[in-house]
Structure formats: C-alpha cells, structure tokens
C-alpha cells in the first residue's frame, strides 16, 4: 500500500470520527501551491481546517507533535487561499484542529487511539 493510500485511509477514519461528533465535511485534500489542508469541516458556524496525523508507533511521539510551526504555517497559507476562493465562507470564524491517531497493542489486538485537538494552533494572520 502506498503512502498516499495509507494517508487517505486515515483521513477517512478522521472524517468519520469528526462526523460522529457533529461536524459536517465540506472538502477533503484542498491543495494549493503553498500547502494542503486534509479536511475542511463545519462545526456549527465555525469553519474547521483539520490536519490528520497518524503514527504507527508511539515510541517516536504522537502525530500531533509533528505539526511544527513550519507545517502550521503551510496549513494557514492553504486555508487563506481556500477562503479567498470562497468569499461566502471567509466571514465565518475559523479554527485549526489536529486529529492525531496511533496504534498501540492491547492484549489480543491492535487498537487505534484518536486524539482530537481543537484549536491546536492559532493563525498568525487572517
């Protein structure tokens, strides 16, 4: 399985997780020359830009820890381009969330833990 297919699988898992918590999907994999947003969802009136991270082993830290300032900036830039192309949505409040997933091994099976970090970081500009 390719890295891209693995990423798509975990994005689908994250989207389902968020849907079950009342968010409504608007767009997947918004790509721009400046960056990418994995999921764009709506949480009531709030537009949510979601970064999805998966780690096979927690020994190297959580997926959320890999969303460093450089990655945050790229997500912010892609979000700004998305909003520029969707003026109806641009006036809405926005937030940046991270859904971090990882496998750990239980007694008889592999379990996946999901951590949803609302407002994981703030945009530098808007």
Secondary structure, DSSP 8 states (H G I E B T S, - for coil): --HHHHHHHHHHHHHHHHHTTT-EEEEEEEE-SS-EEEEEEEETTEEEEEEEEEES-GGG--SGGG--HHHHHHHHHHHHHHHHH-HHHHTS-EEEEEEEEEEEE-SSSEEEEEEEEEEEE--S--
